[in-house]
């Protein structure tokens, strides 16, 4: 059995190193290439950290709404139990989600998500599909025809995790495409294969007949004036 967990975070801000906190976690399970509808979801009290205005515009989660929600330490054991030993996928995860959640886990004295279990769907997409103008989750969802209707008003961790799961399955089903480097290399090889007059140009294996000689003479007469060989 192959088990994969796609997850997403919402946070008070964009830099855990500056004390920003996780305020929502959503995760969905994929087993043997199929969504199981087994999910994990929790809002989280940021323990006094104020939600920044820019972050609020993304997820619309206020400190007032979060005031009665559990703290990260209360939900972390259940989250780790849900993750188990599955491969764990996040979009732009290497730069954001994994460092953020592992920082929180380490602060609680809990084991972080190991590097060998981490997958980043934006990295997968850049290696497998060539064509989208950008590789945001929204752009990839539109590329694969995955509906964004559930995200009509704001981002939500569980909603985005479900969108990510559909995108991840599409990425796994997609054949690896050529990169721009592959295309350029093929064009160079094709150009190099064209015979050059300065190289081993293929020679005609039989002499021209009289009509071909006459046609050539007529062409020269009409198109080449004062040719050197007539001088």
C-alpha positions as a Markdown table, in Angstrom:
| # | Residue | x | y | z |
|---|---|---|---|---|
| 1 | Unk | 0.0 | 0.0 | 0.0 |
| 2 | Unk | 1.3 | 3.4 | -1.0 |
| 3 | Unk | 0.0 | 6.2 | 1.3 |
| 4 | Unk | 0.4 | 9.9 | 0.6 |
| 5 | Unk | -0.7 | 12.9 | 2.6 |
| 6 | Unk | -1.3 | 16.2 | 0.9 |
| 7 | Unk | -1.4 | 19.1 | 3.4 |
| 8 | Unk | -1.7 | 22.9 | 3.6 |
| 9 | Unk | -1.2 | 25.5 | 6.2 |
| 10 | Unk | -2.6 | 29.0 | 7.0 |
| 11 | Unk | -0.4 | 31.2 | 9.2 |
| 12 | Unk | -0.4 | 34.5 | 11.0 |
| 13 | Unk | 2.4 | 35.7 | 8.7 |
| 14 | Unk | 5.0 | 34.5 | 6.3 |
| 15 | Unk | 8.2 | 33.9 | 8.4 |
| 16 | Unk | 8.3 | 31.4 | 11.2 |
| 17 | Unk | 11.7 | 32.8 | 12.2 |
| 18 | Unk | 10.0 | 36.1 | 13.2 |
| 19 | Unk | 7.6 | 34.3 | 15.5 |
| 20 | Unk | 4.7 | 33.8 | 13.1 |
| 21 | Unk | 2.4 | 30.8 | 14.0 |
| 22 | Unk | 0.3 | 28.2 | 12.2 |
| 23 | Unk | -3.5 | 28.9 | 12.6 |
| 24 | Unk | -5.0 | 26.2 | 10.4 |
| 25 | Unk | -3.9 | 22.8 | 9.1 |
| 26 | Unk | -5.7 | 20.7 | 6.5 |
| 27 | Unk | -4.5 | 17.3 | 5.2 |
| 28 | Unk | -6.1 | 14.7 | 3.0 |
| 29 | Unk | -5.1 | 11.0 | 2.4 |
| 30 | Unk | -4.3 | 9.3 | -0.9 |
| 31 | Unk | -3.9 | 5.5 | -0.9 |
| 32 | Unk | -2.7 | 3.7 | -4.0 |
| 33 | Unk | -3.5 | 6.7 | -6.2 |
| 34 | Unk | -7.0 | 7.3 | -4.9 |
| 35 | Unk | -8.5 | 9.9 | -2.5 |
| 36 | Unk | -9.9 | 8.1 | 0.5 |
| 37 | Unk | -11.8 | 11.0 | 2.0 |
| 38 | Unk | -9.9 | 10.5 | 5.2 |
| 39 | Unk | -8.9 | 13.9 | 6.4 |
| 40 | Unk | -7.3 | 15.9 | 9.2 |
| 41 | Unk | -8.3 | 19.5 | 9.9 |
| 42 | Unk | -8.0 | 21.9 | 12.7 |
| 43 | Unk | -8.0 | 25.7 | 13.4 |
| 44 | Unk | -5.3 | 26.7 | 15.9 |
| 45 | Unk | -5.1 | 29.4 | 18.5 |
| 46 | Unk | -1.9 | 31.4 | 17.7 |
| 47 | Unk | -1.2 | 31.8 | 21.4 |
| 48 | Unk | -1.2 | 35.6 | 21.5 |
| 49 | Unk | 0.4 | 36.2 | 18.0 |
| 50 | Unk | -1.6 | 38.7 | 16.0 |
| 51 | Unk | -2.7 | 37.8 | 12.5 |
| 52 | Unk | -1.0 | 40.2 | 10.1 |
| 53 | Unk | -3.3 | 42.2 | 7.7 |
| 54 | Unk | -1.7 | 40.7 | 4.6 |
| 55 | Unk | -2.2 | 37.1 | 5.9 |
| 56 | Unk | -5.8 | 37.9 | 6.9 |
| 57 | Unk | -6.5 | 39.0 | 3.3 |
| 58 | Unk | -5.5 | 35.5 | 2.2 |
| 59 | Unk | -7.4 | 33.3 | 4.6 |
| 60 | Unk | -9.9 | 35.7 | 6.4 |
| 61 | Unk | -9.1 | 34.1 | 9.8 |
| 62 | Unk | -9.1 | 36.6 | 12.7 |
| 63 | Unk | -7.7 | 36.4 | 16.2 |
| 64 | Unk | -11.3 | 36.7 | 17.5 |
| 65 | Unk | -12.4 | 33.6 | 15.5 |
| 66 | Unk | -9.3 | 31.7 | 16.7 |
| 67 | Unk | -9.5 | 32.7 | 20.3 |
| 68 | Unk | -11.4 | 29.5 | 21.5 |
| 69 | Unk | -9.5 | 27.1 | 19.2 |
| 70 | Unk | -6.9 | 24.5 | 20.5 |
| 71 | Unk | -3.3 | 25.4 | 20.5 |
| 72 | Unk | -0.7 | 23.7 | 18.4 |
| 73 | Unk | 0.6 | 21.6 | 21.2 |
| 74 | Unk | -2.9 | 20.2 | 21.7 |
| 75 | Unk | -3.3 | 19.0 | 18.1 |
| 76 | Unk | 0.3 | 18.1 | 17.2 |
| 77 | Unk | 0.1 | 14.5 | 18.5 |
| 78 | Unk | -3.1 | 13.8 | 16.5 |
| 79 | Unk | -1.5 | 15.4 | 13.4 |
| 80 | Unk | 1.6 | 13.2 | 13.7 |
| 81 | Unk | -0.6 | 10.1 | 14.1 |
| 82 | Unk | -2.5 | 11.0 | 11.0 |
| 83 | Unk | 0.7 | 11.5 | 9.0 |
| 84 | Unk | 2.3 | 8.3 | 10.2 |
| 85 | Unk | 5.0 | 7.1 | 7.8 |
| 86 | Unk | 3.3 | 8.4 | 4.7 |
| 87 | Unk | 5.0 | 10.5 | 2.0 |
| 88 | Unk | 3.9 | 14.1 | 2.8 |
| 89 | Unk | 3.2 | 16.6 | 0.0 |
| 90 | Unk | 2.9 | 20.4 | 0.1 |
| 91 | Unk | 2.9 | 23.0 | -2.6 |
| 92 | Unk | 6.0 | 25.2 | -2.3 |
| 93 | Unk | 6.6 | 23.0 | 0.7 |
| 94 | Unk | 10.4 | 23.0 | 0.8 |
| 95 | Unk | 10.4 | 26.8 | 1.1 |
| 96 | Unk | 7.4 | 27.3 | 3.3 |
| 97 | Unk | 5.2 | 24.5 | 4.7 |
| 98 | Unk | 7.8 | 22.0 | 5.9 |
| 99 | Unk | 10.1 | 24.6 | 7.6 |
| 100 | Unk | 7.1 | 26.2 | 9.2 |
| 101 | Unk | 5.5 | 23.0 | 10.6 |
| 102 | Unk | 8.8 | 21.4 | 11.6 |
| 103 | Unk | 9.7 | 24.5 | 13.5 |
| 104 | Unk | 6.5 | 24.2 | 15.5 |
| 105 | Unk | 7.0 | 20.5 | 16.1 |
| 106 | Unk | 10.6 | 21.0 | 17.3 |
| 107 | Unk | 9.5 | 23.8 | 19.6 |
| 108 | Unk | 7.1 | 21.2 | 21.2 |
| 109 | Unk | 9.9 | 18.6 | 21.5 |
| 110 | Unk | 8.2 | 16.5 | 18.8 |
| 111 | Unk | 9.8 | 14.8 | 15.8 |
| 112 | Unk | 9.8 | 16.8 | 12.6 |
| 113 | Unk | 8.6 | 15.5 | 9.3 |
| 114 | Unk | 11.8 | 13.8 | 8.0 |
| 115 | Unk | 13.3 | 15.1 | 4.8 |
| 116 | Unk | 13.1 | 11.8 | 3.0 |
| 117 | Unk | 9.3 | 11.8 | 3.5 |
| 118 | Unk | 8.8 | 15.3 | 2.0 |
| 119 | Unk | 7.6 | 16.1 | -1.5 |
| 120 | Unk | 7.1 | 19.5 | -3.0 |
| 121 | Unk | 4.4 | 19.6 | -5.8 |
| 122 | Unk | 5.9 | 22.8 | -7.3 |
| 123 | Unk | 9.2 | 21.0 | -7.8 |
| 124 | Unk | 7.4 | 18.0 | -9.3 |
| 125 | Unk | 5.4 | 20.2 | -11.7 |
| 126 | Unk | 8.5 | 22.1 | -12.9 |
| 127 | Unk | 10.1 | 18.8 | -13.9 |
| 128 | Unk | 7.1 | 17.1 | -15.4 |
| 129 | Unk | 5.1 | 19.8 | -17.3 |
| 130 | Unk | 6.3 | 22.5 | -19.6 |
| 131 | Unk | 3.8 | 25.1 | -20.6 |
| 132 | Unk | 2.2 | 26.9 | -17.7 |
| 133 | Unk | 3.2 | 30.6 | -17.3 |
| 134 | Unk | 3.5 | 30.0 | -13.6 |
| 135 | Unk | 3.4 | 27.1 | -11.2 |
| 136 | Unk | 1.2 | 28.3 | -8.4 |
| 137 | Unk | -1.4 | 25.9 | -7.1 |
| 138 | Unk | -4.2 | 27.9 | -8.8 |
| 139 | Unk | -2.3 | 27.9 | -12.1 |
| 140 | Unk | -1.7 | 24.1 | -12.0 |
| 141 | Unk | -5.3 | 23.5 | -11.0 |
| 142 | Unk | -6.5 | 25.5 | -14.0 |
| 143 | Unk | -4.0 | 23.7 | -16.2 |
| 144 | Unk | -5.3 | 20.3 | -15.2 |
| 145 | Unk | -9.0 | 21.4 | -15.0 |
| 146 | Unk | -9.3 | 21.0 | -11.3 |
| 147 | Unk | -12.2 | 23.0 | -9.9 |
| 148 | Unk | -11.4 | 26.0 | -7.7 |
| 149 | Unk | -15.1 | 26.6 | -6.9 |
| 150 | Unk | -14.7 | 25.6 | -3.2 |
| 151 | Unk | -12.3 | 28.5 | -2.8 |
| 152 | Unk | -14.8 | 31.2 | -3.8 |
| 153 | Unk | -14.2 | 33.6 | -0.9 |
| 154 | Unk | -10.8 | 32.8 | 0.7 |
| 155 | Unk | -8.0 | 30.2 | 1.0 |
| 156 | Unk | -8.7 | 27.4 | 3.5 |
| 157 | Unk | -6.1 | 24.8 | 4.5 |
| 158 | Unk | -8.4 | 21.8 | 4.0 |
| 159 | Unk | -9.8 | 23.2 | 0.7 |
| 160 | Unk | -6.3 | 23.8 | -0.6 |
| 161 | Unk | -5.1 | 20.4 | 0.6 |
| 162 | Unk | -7.9 | 18.8 | -1.4 |
| 163 | Unk | -7.1 | 20.9 | -4.5 |
| 164 | Unk | -3.4 | 19.9 | -4.0 |
| 165 | Unk | -4.4 | 16.2 | -3.8 |
| 166 | Unk | -6.2 | 16.4 | -7.2 |
| 167 | Unk | -3.2 | 18.3 | -8.7 |
| 168 | Unk | -0.8 | 15.8 | -7.3 |
| 169 | Unk | -2.7 | 12.9 | -8.8 |
| 170 | Unk | -2.7 | 14.6 | -12.2 |
| 171 | Unk | 1.1 | 15.3 | -11.9 |
| 172 | Unk | 1.7 | 11.6 | -11.2 |
| 173 | Unk | -0.4 | 10.6 | -14.2 |
| 174 | Unk | 1.3 | 13.1 | -16.5 |
| 175 | Unk | 4.3 | 11.9 | -18.6 |
| 176 | Unk | 7.4 | 13.8 | -18.1 |
| 177 | Unk | 7.6 | 16.6 | -20.7 |
| 178 | Unk | 10.5 | 18.1 | -22.4 |
| 179 | Unk | 12.2 | 21.0 | -20.7 |
| 180 | Unk | 13.2 | 24.1 | -22.7 |
| 181 | Unk | 16.8 | 22.8 | -22.4 |
| 182 | Unk | 15.7 | 19.5 | -24.1 |
| 183 | Unk | 14.0 | 21.4 | -26.9 |
| 184 | Unk | 17.0 | 23.6 | -27.5 |
| 185 | Unk | 19.4 | 20.6 | -27.5 |
| 186 | Unk | 17.2 | 18.8 | -30.1 |
| 187 | Unk | 17.1 | 21.9 | -32.3 |
| 188 | Unk | 20.9 | 22.1 | -32.1 |
| 189 | Unk | 21.3 | 18.5 | -33.0 |
| 190 | Unk | 18.9 | 18.9 | -36.0 |
| 191 | Unk | 20.9 | 21.9 | -37.3 |
| 192 | Unk | 24.2 | 20.0 | -36.8 |
| 193 | Unk | 22.8 | 17.1 | -38.9 |
| 194 | Unk | 22.1 | 19.4 | -41.9 |
| 195 | Unk | 24.9 | 18.9 | -44.6 |
| 196 | Unk | 27.3 | 21.8 | -44.9 |
| 197 | Unk | 29.1 | 22.7 | -48.2 |
| 198 | Unk | 32.3 | 22.9 | -46.2 |
| 199 | Unk | 31.8 | 19.3 | -44.9 |
| 200 | Unk | 31.2 | 15.9 | -46.3 |
| 201 | Unk | 28.4 | 17.1 | -48.7 |
| 202 | Unk | 26.7 | 14.1 | -50.3 |
| 203 | Unk | 28.0 | 13.6 | -53.9 |
| 204 | Unk | 25.8 | 12.8 | -56.9 |
| 205 | Unk | 26.6 | 9.2 | -58.0 |
| 206 | Unk | 25.7 | 9.8 | -61.7 |
| 207 | Unk | 26.4 | 12.4 | -64.3 |
| 208 | Unk | 23.7 | 15.0 | -65.3 |
| 209 | Unk | 21.8 | 14.3 | -68.6 |
| 210 | Unk | 21.6 | 16.7 | -71.5 |
| 211 | Unk | 18.3 | 18.2 | -70.5 |
| 212 | Unk | 19.6 | 19.0 | -67.0 |
| 213 | Unk | 22.8 | 20.6 | -68.5 |
| 214 | Unk | 20.6 | 22.7 | -70.8 |
| 215 | Unk | 18.3 | 23.7 | -67.9 |
| 216 | Unk | 21.3 | 24.7 | -65.8 |
| 217 | Unk | 22.8 | 26.8 | -68.7 |
| 218 | Unk | 19.5 | 28.6 | -69.2 |
| 219 | Unk | 19.3 | 29.4 | -65.5 |
| 220 | Unk | 22.8 | 30.8 | -65.5 |
| 221 | Unk | 22.1 | 32.8 | -68.6 |
| 222 | Unk | 19.0 | 34.4 | -67.1 |
| 223 | Unk | 20.1 | 34.9 | -63.5 |
| 224 | Unk | 23.9 | 35.4 | -63.4 |
| 225 | Unk | 25.4 | 38.3 | -65.2 |
| 226 | Unk | 29.2 | 38.7 | -65.8 |
| 227 | Unk | 30.0 | 35.4 | -64.2 |
| 228 | Unk | 33.6 | 34.7 | -63.4 |
| 229 | Unk | 33.8 | 31.5 | -65.5 |
| 230 | Unk | 32.9 | 33.5 | -68.6 |
| 231 | Unk | 35.5 | 36.2 | -68.1 |
